[in-house]
Amino acid sequence: MRETIEMKRRDLLRTSLAASALTALAAPAVRAQNFDRPLRIIVPNAPGGTSDILARLIAQELGRAVGQSVVVENRAGAGGNIGADVVAKSQPDGHTLLLMDVTTIATNPALFPRLPFDNAKDLAPVTMLIYAPYILGVANALPAQDARALAAHAKSAPRPLNAGNSGVGTASHLTLIELADAWGREMTHVPYRGGAPALTAVVSGEADLTIAGATQAQPYAVNNQMRAVAVTGQHRLASLPNVPTFRELGWPAVDAGTWQGIMVQGNTPRPVIERLHKELQAIVAMPAIAARLKDLGAEPRTEGPDAFRNWLTETTDTYTRLIRANNVRLD
């Protein structure tokens, strides 16, 4: 009897020790998901662009979700590399987030021979947030009234059209290169520091046309400050029902657009990344925010870190080929 009691006591002791060990092993992961100070969302572009609009739209809700304040910081310059480098060199704890059009992450390795960070090692994908199709907009003074007239005008005009873009080698620049090739006439590509300044240039008549994400370009088109002639993506925009898609027109780059995503420092623990993904996915699905995104012409894309990493790998390969084929170089 005594031996039986003693055996049960030893079994209970072993079970208790095993449970304590598992708890100790799990504790760092649990602690890693907690946020103990304010968060920063780094936007590597000037205020007013798609990334900035989106960051300010989600910041307050993200703060509520993690129990900390969230500050949006604009760190523009060097094709997004200045802001990305801030995150690449931050503490790997999820408190510093990079929110940007991640096509920039896909194009910069082919444009910058010496990046101050390694995309694959120093930045970790959390989740894509939204996809917003591009709107191709032209200055109101331009005689072309629709997409096909624009293509014909670009080909026959006495001078190449001035095409404003959000920077050399950006997705908007590369998409305009593809359009020029399809139209059979080169354009004069004029880089600006982001999509917002390029749109302003079209509104003022400084540039003949530009292409920019619907989240920032749609208000200019709806308010007749410029003329929208075509959109990328799989369907027409509800706010611009008479504007055809690139696919309908037989133009290239049908899926071009602004792909906004969140990244953190590359060594951030997986539990932190998964917590951020979970919170961001819930935020984008909130009725008020979902409705606002729809109004802006954006579609939620919150599949998570693995899908984001696969997308980034494939897109980097695609843009690298396009940049090299067209000998796109930074001055």
Secondary structure, 3 states (H helix, E strand, C coil): CHHHHHHHHHHHHHHHHHHHHHHHHHHHHHHHCCCCCCEEEEECCCCCCHHHHHHHHHHHHHHHHHCCCEEEEECCCHHHHHHHHHHHCCCCCCCEEEEEECHHHHHHHHHCCCCCCCHHHHEEEEEEEEEEEEEEEECCCCCCCCHHHHHHHHHHCCCCCEEEECCCCCHHHHHHHHHHHHHCCCCEEEECCCHHHHHHHHHHCCCCEEEEEHHHHHHHHHCCCCEEEEECCCCCCCCCCCCCEHHHHCCCCCCCEEEEEEEEECCCCHHHHHHHHHHHHHHHHCHHHHHHHHHCCCEECCCCHHHHHHHHHHHHHHHHHHHHHCCCCCC
